[in-house]
Amino acid sequence: MTASVPMPDHSEQGSPSEDAMGEVSAVLLNLEHTIARAKKGLIKVRRAGGDANVELALESAITDLTKQHKRLMQDTYYAGDAIRLL
């Protein structure tokens, strides 16, 4: 007796575009968590008397991550059919 191999149900899988947007969503979520963690860390460092270099590094990271988050949002969710050359 042979065992049958179940065939994948393509109706449950998203389109390539939906899959791609799911990946973007995951990255955006991670960026949001990272930004929040960096802000929390900056507050903690400042309360502890702080190290100027650590504060500057965290401030820079927050600024850069926020810009990347905004750019990813604009390039994916609000881009429409436009193609952006990097």
C-alpha positions in Angstrom: 0.0 0.0 0.0 1.4 3.4 -0.9 0.8 6.6 1.0 -0.7 9.5 -0.9 1.1 12.8 -0.8 -1.3 15.7 -0.3 -1.2 18.3 -3.0 -0.7 21.9 -2.0 -3.9 23.9 -2.0 -3.1 27.0 -4.1 -6.3 28.7 -3.0 -4.8 29.2 0.5 -1.6 30.8 -0.8 -1.5 34.5 -1.5 -0.5 36.0 -4.7 3.1 37.0 -5.1 2.1 40.6 -4.5 0.3 39.7 -1.3 3.3 37.7 -0.1 5.6 40.6 -0.9 3.5 43.0 1.0 3.4 40.6 4.0 7.2 40.7 4.0 7.2 44.5 3.9 4.7 44.5 6.8 7.0 42.2 8.8 10.0 44.5 8.2 7.9 47.6 9.1 6.8 46.0 12.4 10.4 45.1 13.2 11.5 48.7 12.5 8.7 50.0 14.7 9.8 47.8 17.6 13.5 48.8 17.0 12.6 52.5 17.0 10.6 52.1 20.2 13.4 50.1 21.9 16.0 52.7 20.9 13.8 55.5 22.3 13.4 53.5 25.6 17.1 52.9 25.7 17.9 56.6 25.2 15.6 57.6 28.0 17.3 55.1 30.3 20.8 56.2 29.4 19.8 59.9 30.0 18.3 59.0 33.4 21.5 57.2 34.4 23.6 60.2 33.8 24.3 59.2 30.2 27.3 58.8 28.1 27.3 61.5 25.4 28.5 59.1 22.7 25.8 56.6 23.5 23.2 59.3 23.4 24.4 60.6 20.1 24.5 57.1 18.6 21.0 56.3 19.8 19.6 59.6 18.6 21.2 59.0 15.2 19.8 55.4 15.0 16.3 56.7 15.9 16.5 59.3 13.1 17.9 56.9 10.5 15.4 54.1 11.4 12.5 56.5 11.3 13.6 57.7 7.8 13.9 54.1 6.6 10.4 53.3 8.0 8.9 56.3 6.3 10.6 55.5 3.0 9.6 51.9 3.0 6.0 52.9 3.7 6.0 55.4 0.9 7.8 53.2 -1.6 5.4 50.2 -1.0 2.0 51.3 0.2 1.7 54.7 -1.4 3.8 54.3 -4.5 0.9 53.2 -6.8 2.2 51.9 -10.1 5.3 54.2 -10.1 8.7 52.5 -10.3 11.4 54.2 -8.2 15.0 53.9 -9.3 17.4 53.9 -6.4 
